[in-house]
């Protein structure tokens, strides 16, 4: 919201660019860019590191919003300033406190009639998505100073140097910003109905059993793929592959589930769209209600690595007046691996898992398995010693390449007398 106000140019402004000046510095393995914005007194500070990008919008408080004789004041800065301080004041009259209390009481009475939505199934995340953190996160003062430092590169010789050739910067930023910061994974999910064994029948399913549906609800969050900007879409197109998908994410990783029962069937070849996603996944979760063993090669594809197979095992009667829908319900979990692939999970021959803990276990297994298979394939089925480059390391290598391409800074000749004091009078010669 604040960024939209500050970065949007006014119709009366001569330039449509949000920034009027820009400088970039290399501080160790950190690239710091400071832009002077067109809005009076505002600057944008962007710190790019191997581990991500941090952006700050700052305003110099002693810069007047309206100068002497100004007939076109910067009204947007006024609105932005008020936006920054839009919290309620600390002082309030007794009348306002009383009125607020009545409002809260009235709202609480009305909300008693309506039951709150389920925290997992009652929401569909659209557009932006919240963090998975379970506590409020506050910014430590040293975090801002960290963005303007070369930490953790703390060698005495590590000093900041300005990028004099600014023509190289835009192309470098475009390449660096295209490199992902977080780890992304995609996993396929298939539902096998009773009596099914053919891939066309399995891919044609549009729904599953109640236990399968409850499993999906616990596995991830339902997201709206149309207009999604924060969650990895796994190559899904909402116009062809359905508007919704299950996903899970935290601050350093995201996993998208290609769920066959959520994908529509095409008119001509109704299984092509489903198979081109699920068939290319390294890992597939198979909910097997067929009553017969699931064959490893049921889905014919070149990517046959790991299947996580879930089968019903035992179901007891739910106790009267019980609120636990998973009570006395257990499932058999097995892991099918490609020939030659070593054992890498604690599943063993099989595991009996309660329905309540099944989504969490399968999510962790799918995340671990997708990581392992990616390394396994990259090392040519564990036959070659090849470095597995992570996203953070790729970004770090890009920053180091950019530094190596810059000209070696020349040390200016030290002058004596009043000319030697120029750097103390003009800070732009040093920064």
N, C-alpha and C positions, 0 to 999 in steps of 0.2 A: 504493500500500500504506500509506504513512504517512498520507496524506490520509484513507483509509478508517477508520483507527484513530482519528484525532483528531476527524473531523467526525461520526462516528456517536455519537448520544446513548446514555447508559446507561439501562437500564430503570428505575433508581431515581431518575433525574433528573426534577425537576419539569417542566422545559420540554423539549420535543422539538426545539427549535431549536438548531442548533450554535453560534450566536453570541448573546451576551448584551448586546453594545453594538456600535455601528457609527458611524463618521464618514467623510465623504467630503470631499475637497479638490480644487479645480481649480488645477493648477500649469501655467500656460501652456495648452498643448493636451493635457495629461495629466490624467486623472481617477484619483486615488489613493483607494482605500477601505481602511481598516484596521478589522478586526473583532476584538473580544475574544471568544474562543471560550469555550465552557462548560468545557472542560478547563482546569484550573488552570494559569496561566502561559503559555498558548498564544495567539498572535495570527495572523491571516491578513492578509497584505498583497497587495492586488490593484491592479495598475497597468494601466489601459486607455488605449491610444493608437490613433492612426489605423492604425498598422502591426501592431497585435495586442494580446494580453492576456498579462500575466505575473503569476504567482501565487507567493507565498512563504508557507511555514509556519514561524513562528519561535517560539522558547520562551525566556522569561527564565530563565536558569540559577539565579538567586538566589531564585526562588519555591519554597518547600518543597512537596513532593508531599503530605506529611501534616502537618497543623497539630496544635497541642496539643489533645488531647481528641477528635481526629477518629476517629469509629468507621467511617467509610466512605471509606477512602483512594482516591485516584485511581490505580487500578492500570493503567488504559489508558495513562496518561502514562508509567508505568514501562516498559510494553511498547514504546511508541513511542520512548522514549529509547534502549532497547536496540536497536531496529530501526535508528535513525540511526547507531549505532556497532556494526554487526554485522560489520565487517571483521575479518580475523584480526589478532591482536596481533603486535607487532614482535619479541617475545621468544618463543622456543620451545625446548623441551628437545631434546637430541640424540635422545632416543628418539622424540619425536613427528616430528622431521624424517626420521628413518630410516623410520618407519612410513608417512609421507606419500610418500616416495620409492618404497617398495615398491608403494603403491597406484597411483601414476602409472605405474610400470613395468608392473604387471599390466593396467591399463586400456589402455595403449598396445599391449601384445601382443594383447589381444582385439580392438582396433579395427583391427588390420592386416588382419584377415580381411574386414571389411566396408568396402565402398567408400563414401566420403563422397558425399552427394547433390550433384547439380548446383546451383550457386549460383543459377541462374535457374529451372530447371524442377523442382528437387527440393523446393520449398516452395510452400505455399499460404498467403498471409497472411490470417489470420482475426482479427477483432476489432480489435486495434491493429496498427499498421504501423510499422516502423522508419524512421529518417531515411535518406536517400540519400547522406548525407555519407560520404566515404571516409576520414575521419580522426577521431580522438577530439576532442571539443569540450569545452574547459574554460571555466569561468565566470571572467571577469576581475572583480576586486574592484570596479572602477568601475561594473560593470554593475548591481549592486544600488543603488549611489548614484544611478545614472541614472534608475532607476524612481521615485525620490523627488524628482526635479528637473523643471524646466520645459524642459530641453534638448530640441530645439535653439533654442527661443525664449529667447534670452539677453538680452533687453532689460532695462535696469535697473528699469523699472517693473513687470516681470512678477514678481509675488509670489503666493504661494499664498493662496487664500481658501476658507474652509470653506463648504460648502453647508448653509445654515441650515435651509432648508425640505426636510427629508428625505423628504417625501411625494412629491416629484417624482423621486427617485432610482430607485426600482424600475422604473417605466415606462421611464425613459431607458435603464437598463441592459438591460432586455429588448429594446428596439429596437436598441441598439448591438450587443449580443451576437448578434443575428440577422443582422447584416451580415457577410458573409464577409470574412476577412482575405486569404486566398490567392485566386489566379485558378483557376477551374475550367473545364475544356473537355470536350466530348464529341464523339467522332468515330465514324462508322459504318464497319464493315468487311464487305465482301461477297466471297464466293468464287464465281467463275463456272466451272463444270465444263466439260469438253470438249463442244462442240456446243450449249451453252445460250445463249439470247438473250432469253428471256422472264423478266419479274421474278418470277413465281410459281415457276418452276423454280429461279431463283437463290436466292430467299428460303427455298426448301424444302431446301437443302443442309444436312446435319448434320455434314459433315466435308469436308476438303480434301486436297490433295496433300501428300506429305511435306515438300516445300519450303515450302508455305504454313504448315504446322504449325511448322517451324523458324523461319519469319519471325515468327509470333506469339510464340514463346518469347523472341525477342530484342527484340520491340517493347515489352513490358512485363512486369509480374509478375501472376501469377494470384492473384486475391483471392477470398475467400469472402464473398459479399454478405450472408449471413445474420449479423446481429449486428455488422456492420462499423461502426466508430465513427470511424475515422481517415481513410479514403479515400472520396473523392467517388463516390457510386454512380450518378450520371448518370440518376436517375429509375428505375432498374431495381428491380423487385420480385422477390425470390428465389422467391416462390410462383408467379409468372406468367412471369418472364423468365429462369429458370434461376438456379442458386445460385452460379455462377462467372462471372467476367469478367476481362479483362485491363485493367490500369491502370498508369500510371507517375506518379511524383510526386517532387517535391523540396520544399525548405522554403518556397517561395513559389508553387507551382503544382501542380495535379493534372490529369491527363487520363484519362478513362474511355473505353474502346473498346467500342462497341456491336457485338459480334461476332455476326453472324447464325448462324454454325455452332455457337455455344454456347447459343443460345436455343432452347427447345423450341417445337414447333409445336402450336397449340391444336387441340381436337377439332372445333369448328365451323368457324371461319374461321382456318385455321392460319397465315396470314401476317399477320394484323392486328397482333398484339403486336410482331412484328419490325419491321413497316413503320412503326408509330407512333413508334418510337424512331429507327430508321435514316433514315426518311423526313423527320424533322424536324431532322436534323443538318445543319449548314452544310457540313461536309466529309465525304467518303466515300472510304475506301481500297478499291479494287477490285482483287482478285487475279484476273486474267483468264487462265484456262487454256482458253478456248473455241476458240482458234485463229482467231478473227475479231475485227475491231475492235469495241471496246465503245462503244455509242452513249451520248452524254451524257445523253439522256432515257430511258434504259432503265428506271429506277425513276421512275414517275410520281408527282411530288410538287411542291408549291409551292416547296420549298426546293431549288432547283437552282443551286448556286453553284460548287462545285469538286469534281472527282473526281481522286484520285491513282491512276492506273492502273499496275499492275505486270504485266508479261508476260514469260514466259521467252524468253531470247534465245539463249544458247549454253550448252552443257554439255559439258565435256571429261571424259575418263576420269580417275577418281581414282587417283592413284599408289598402287602397292602399299605396304602398311604405313604409309599416311598416316593421321594422326589428325584431319585437317582435313576435316570433312564438307562444307565450302563450297568446296573447291579446284576451280578452273576452272569455276565456276558464275556466270553473269552474267544480269542481268535488265534489261529495257528499262523505264524509268520515264518516264511522260508525265503532263502536268498539263492537265486539261480545265477551262476556265473558262466562266462564263456570258457571254453576249454583252454587250459593253460594258465588261466588267471589265478593268482594265489589267493588264499583266504586272507581277508583284511577286515572283517567285522566280527563282533562277539556273538553273532547269531548262532553259529555252529550248524548243526543239522536242522534245527528248528527252534522256535521259541513260542511259548504260550503267553499271550499278552492280553490284559484286560482291555475292554473297549475304551475305558476312560483314559488310559495311558497310550493307547495305540497311535493316535495322531502325532503325539510328540515324538515317540520312538521312530516312526516311519519318516517324519520330517528330518530328524537328525541323520537317520540312515541314508536318506536320499541325498542330503547335502554332502555327507562324507563320501558316498559312493560316486557321485558326479565328479567330485574332486579327484578321487583315485583313478577313475576311468580316464579323465582328461590327461593325467600324468602318464597313465599306462599307454594310452594311444600315442602321446607325444614322444615317448621313449621307445616307440616301435615294439609294443608288447613286451616292454621291460628287457629289450635286447641291446639297447644303445644307451650310452651315458650322454644325455643331452640336457642342458640346463632348462628348467621350467621357469620361464620369466613371468613373474606376477605383474599385476597392473601397476603397483607402486614402483616396482623396479623399472618397468618400461618408462614411466614418467620421469624417474630419476635419470635414466640414461638419456632421455630427450633433453633434459635441462643441461646435462654435462656436454652433450654434443653442441648445443647452442653456445655454451661458454667457449668451447674449443674453436668455434667458427669466428668468434669476435677477435678483432685486432688487439694485439698486446698493448695495453695502455702505456703511453710514453710518460716518463717522469719529467715534468717541466723543470727548466733550469731555475735554480734558486737565485733570485735577485736580491740585491742589497738596497738598503735605504728605504725610501718611501714607496718605491715600486714593489719591494718585497712584502709590503703590508697590504697589498691589494686583496689578497685572499681573506684578510680579516674584515675588510670593508664590504666585499661582495661575496656572499655565501654561495651564489650560483656557480662559482668557479670550483667549489669543493663538492657540491652535490648536483 
